[in-house]
Amino acid sequence: MADVTGDPSAPSYDSELLSDQQDTSGPTSIGDLARIAAKNRKPKLPHWTSLIDCQDGTLLEQVEICVTEQEKRTGAARTTSMGMKDVYTVYLVETRVKESGGQGLGEGHTSLWRRYSEFELLRNYLVVTYSYVIVPPLPEKRMTLMWQQMSTVDNFDADFIERRRVGLEGFLQRVGAHQTLCEDGIFHGFLQKEDSWKEAVHATGFQAKQDSRLKSLNASFRLKKPDRKFEDLKNYASELQGNITAVLKVRAKLVDRLYGIHKIHGNYGRVFSEWSGIEQEMGDGLQSAGHFMDAYKDYIDDYMNEEEQIADQLKEYIYFADALKSVCRKQEVLQYELEKAGDLLAAKTLQKEQVMGNAPSRSFSLRGMRSKIFGPESQESKDAQTKVLEEQIEECEQHLKQATQETEAFIESALVEVERFKKQRTTDLKEIFINYAILQIKISKRGIAVWTNMKDCFQKM
Amino acid sequence: MSANMADETQKTDSRDVEEDPLQNPLSSGTDDEEDIIAVIRAPAKVSSTEGRPSAIMGSMKLEEEPDVKDLFITVDDFQKHVFTIDTYITYRVFTRTTRSAFDEPEYSVRRRYQDFLWLRQKLLETEETHIIPPLPEKHSMRMDRLSKDFTITRQAALHKFMQRISEHPVVSFNEYLKVFLTAKAWELTSHRKASSGIVSRIGSTIKTTTSALMLKNRSPEFTMMTEYINTFAEKMSSVDRISQRILKEQMDLGAEYESYGPTYRLWGNSEVELADTLGSLGDCLDKCAKSVKDMTLSIETNFLPAAKEYMLYSDAVKGTLRKRDYIQMEYELACEELTRKKNEREQLQKQVDFLSDKSEVANADMKADMERWHRNKRKDVKEMFTGLAAGQVESYKQCLDAWEEVIEVLKSEKRHSDDVGNSLFQTSEPSVHAAGGGDSQLNGREEDEKE
């Protein structure tokens, strides 16, 4: 379903996307790309958000990514075990190249349909492949009932799907704005290559590299010298989640009450209307006041929707904290491996010393037993063992060196990533709070307007 | 006691006892009461409120209404009295007056709620044709009867009651009112024992329920009044119910706001760069919480009691309308009697004339009182709802100020931080993002509302 540009001389983007390298030396010049992009530029759709500055050199500078529509689909061939058709929602992912040289992306405008599970696949791949990156979170798979009073969980509810769409778009944009992630070929493929993208992801073999849950837990428990910084980060992540949850919980209850109050005032409107019928001088004033009561009852609905959007943005950081935790867990695994390697080296070295007779064996050892039963070892036997051990020791040293390098590199990258994340978090949260304040100001002004009008009506009674 | 009363020109229901054979002699009472009544009745023929000319005078007084008040009554300073057998609350009733009927210019007495009930009962009996304002209820669904808040509310309502009575050009001259305002505690007790209690109350309910059924030609004026007051009572009752619901929700809302601020502050404790932001948000929400709580209190103290009072007032009006109906019925029955019993004509004629006068007085008083009631109602309802609206506006203004204050802080903090990673949040709706845009959209909607 991707729209291929009309220009026959444009390169097919298939070949370019699979490669991770930026293909600036492609068959077309930068100038050509620009001309082609300009020619094929579609008129801007009304609901595309305008993009902001992002990290220099990231994809998002040059490309607009949007998730614009959703549709319900029925799984054609595959049916569930109960014989029912598998129904799911797909989202339209549209990409538009703003400027030339979009880092290996084709020019012009492409769009294809993706379902939620494909987003999940993309994210899992990114998490495993770039384990030091705090990968942006996806919106919830199902509606959580944490604080919302809903009788049924409906994954096909229009509001939920819309909010998911916004979340998915945010996810793609954040990935596109990330210096490292935006260059990934699988990500590009997600955006533009419909056919056999899934196969390409599996072909990377990322699933094999994934640390199992057991492995993470094990590392976490057995760590001898946990890194202070990452311990603190883990704690911070948990606290952040707890704090945001608390805020959102009270907000939801508060807004619930507010909603109820506005609706009950609608009853006043009805009573005023009936009452105005029996009054002489007071009739007009009552009647007009009744209309304002109705207005007061009605405008709360829009406000609720707007506030829900802001709440979703806050909620995203709960999931961001999970991503932070998973980077910490990776560090623990690496460090555990490092400690294990060190231990192994120490053990082998000790063994060698014991064989060479330099280190005393333990009081009760197999070696001691054997020498008592079979007589002392011959020198050749000892030499053979020493040789084996020395080889092993060298292997261990290599392994240790590698693990150390890997761990140090990881920590260095991770800490840089954490700093980036912190700045992003501060900026984002401030923006969220400003929007929240703006909304509250709006609702206060509205309240003042309606009640002032009502007061005028009452004074005319 | 009787000597004082003899000086007063008063209208009473004492006509029941001797002159009127049609009436059930229910108000026999004790000898003491008959004495009192006889004394009161003696100058009755020259009383200012009996007979046609005085009725017109009474209603004319109402129409002129020069608002020269010469009787001021306040109810305040409630106190709890604890005895071994009993615990009750008394209120100070303070009177200032220049009327010659009163010996002193000022009186200060202590009265219980029971005493007010007695006074009202007496007024109902002796000022049959006038609307007597309501008293606050004995019990309250919402509030604990023993709480201080309940007593404060009740005191305010009792004060309102006395004020309304003092402003009524006829009822304010009632003898029982004077007793209530001036008598010492023991004097009042003996008065209360002397006056007929439960018996006459039962009698009056029987009277008033049968009248509606037997009425033949009620003038459309009074039918309209009855219909009006029935509908009004319904509406007022709805207003009362709705406002109680709103009050409950408002109280919960205030509680939620109170717990909202702390969640932000708590969050601020585990942040470094965002600590100030979160702290100022917490403060802002605390201000909003206070604002909501103040408004809720104001509704509870001012609006709700006013609505309740007018609910009860409607009942009082209904009662008076029924009494008027009854008086008319009496008159009509007597007219029938007249046509039937020709030989007793002379006596019956006197009776008819008497009742005809009474009926006219009743009608005139009813009309006059209704007019003044409507005037008061208009003023009071206007005040009550305007106060509610003003309270809401004030509350919203306070919240607005708090949020505008905090947004300046948030924006200035944002300007200071150097942004490497910029926010991806730009809401796509212009109405939310820019306050300026929001205003214009708001103004647009305002124009819609103003029609």
Contacts between the chains, C-beta under 8 A, distances in Angstrom:
chain1	res1	chain2	res2	distance
A	47	B	428	6.1
A	49	B	426	5.9
A	49	B	428	5.0
A	50	B	426	6.8
A	52	B	422	5.3
A	52	B	423	6.9
A	52	B	424	6.7
A	52	B	426	6.2
A	53	B	422	5.1
A	54	B	421	7.9
A	54	B	422	6.4
A	54	B	424	7.7
A	55	B	420	7.4
A	55	B	421	6.7
A	170	B	424	6.5
A	173	B	424	5.6
A	174	B	424	6.1
A	177	B	424	6.6
A	236	B	270	6.7
A	239	B	270	4.3
A	240	B	270	7.2
A	243	B	263	7.1
A	243	B	266	6.3
A	243	B	267	3.7
A	243	B	270	6.6
A	244	B	267	7.4
A	246	B	263	4.5
A	246	B	266	7.0
A	246	B	267	7.6
A	247	B	260	7.8
A	247	B	263	4.6
A	247	B	264	6.4
A	247	B	267	6.5
A	250	B	256	6.2
A	250	B	259	5.6
A	250	B	260	4.7
A	250	B	263	5.5
A	251	B	260	7.0
A	253	B	256	5.2
A	254	B	253	6.8
A	254	B	256	4.2
A	254	B	257	6.5
A	254	B	260	6.1
A	257	B	249	5.7
A	257	B	252	5.3
A	257	B	253	4.2
A	257	B	256	6.0
A	258	B	253	6.4
A	260	B	249	5.2
A	261	B	246	6.1
A	261	B	249	4.8
A	261	B	250	6.5
A	261	B	253	6.5
A	264	B	242	6.4
A	264	B	245	5.4
A	264	B	246	5.3
A	264	B	249	6.7
A	265	B	246	7.0
A	267	B	238	7.4
A	267	B	242	4.8
A	268	B	239	7.3
A	268	B	242	5.8
A	271	B	235	5.6
A	271	B	238	4.7
A	271	B	239	6.0
A	271	B	242	6.9
A	274	B	231	7.9
A	274	B	235	6.3
A	275	B	231	7.8
A	275	B	232	7.5
A	275	B	235	4.3
A	278	B	228	5.5
A	278	B	231	5.0
A	278	B	232	6.4
A	278	B	235	7.9
A	281	B	378	6.5
A	282	B	378	5.9
A	282	B	381	6.9
A	282	B	382	7.8
A	289	B	385	7.2
A	291	B	449	7.5
A	291	B	451	7.5
A	292	B	449	6.6
A	295	B	449	5.1
A	299	B	445	7.7
A	306	B	429	7.3
A	306	B	432	5.6
A	309	B	427	6.9
A	313	B	425	6.1
A	420	B	420	7.3
A	420	B	421	5.8
A	422	B	273	7.2
A	423	B	419	7.4
A	423	B	420	5.5
A	423	B	421	4.6
A	424	B	421	4.0
A	424	B	423	7.7
A	426	B	273	4.7
A	426	B	274	6.0
A	426	B	417	6.5
A	427	B	414	7.7
A	427	B	417	7.0
A	427	B	419	5.7
A	427	B	421	6.1
A	427	B	422	6.2
A	427	B	423	4.6
A	428	B	423	4.9
A	428	B	424	7.2
A	428	B	425	6.0
A	429	B	274	6.0
A	429	B	277	7.5
A	430	B	274	7.6
A	430	B	277	6.2
A	430	B	410	6.1
A	430	B	413	6.6
A	430	B	414	4.9
A	430	B	417	7.5
A	430	B	423	7.7
A	431	B	414	7.5
A	431	B	423	4.3
A	431	B	425	4.6
A	432	B	425	6.4
A	433	B	277	6.3
A	433	B	281	6.2
A	433	B	410	5.6
A	434	B	407	6.3
A	434	B	410	5.0
A	434	B	411	6.5
A	434	B	414	7.0
A	435	B	425	7.2
A	435	B	427	6.1
A	435	B	432	6.2
A	435	B	433	6.9
A	437	B	284	7.9
A	437	B	403	5.1
A	437	B	406	5.8
A	437	B	407	4.2
A	437	B	410	6.3
A	438	B	407	6.9
A	438	B	432	6.1
A	438	B	433	7.0
A	438	B	434	7.9
A	438	B	435	5.8
A	438	B	438	6.7
A	439	B	432	5.9
A	440	B	399	7.0
A	440	B	403	4.6
A	441	B	400	6.0
A	441	B	403	4.9
A	441	B	404	6.1
A	441	B	407	6.9
A	441	B	435	6.5
A	441	B	438	7.5
A	442	B	431	7.7
A	442	B	432	7.4
A	442	B	435	7.9
A	442	B	438	4.9
A	442	B	442	6.8
A	444	B	396	4.7
A	444	B	397	7.5
A	444	B	399	4.8
A	444	B	400	3.7
A	444	B	403	6.5
A	445	B	396	7.8
A	445	B	400	6.3
A	445	B	438	7.8
A	445	B	439	7.5
A	445	B	442	5.9
A	446	B	442	6.4
A	446	B	445	7.8
A	447	B	392	6.7
A	447	B	393	7.7
A	447	B	395	7.9
A	447	B	396	3.8
A	448	B	393	5.4
A	448	B	396	4.6
A	448	B	397	6.0
A	448	B	400	6.8
A	449	B	442	7.0
A	449	B	446	5.4
A	449	B	449	7.8
A	450	B	449	7.2
A	451	B	389	4.8
A	451	B	390	8.0
A	451	B	392	4.1
A	451	B	393	4.6
A	451	B	396	6.8
A	452	B	389	7.4
A	452	B	393	5.5
A	453	B	446	8.0
A	453	B	449	6.6
A	453	B	450	7.1
A	454	B	385	7.8
A	454	B	389	4.7
A	455	B	386	5.6
A	455	B	389	3.7
A	455	B	390	6.0
A	455	B	393	6.6
A	458	B	382	5.8
A	458	B	385	4.3
A	458	B	386	4.5
A	458	B	389	6.0
A	459	B	382	6.7
A	459	B	386	5.8
A	461	B	378	6.6
A	461	B	381	6.9
A	461	B	382	4.9
A	461	B	385	7.7
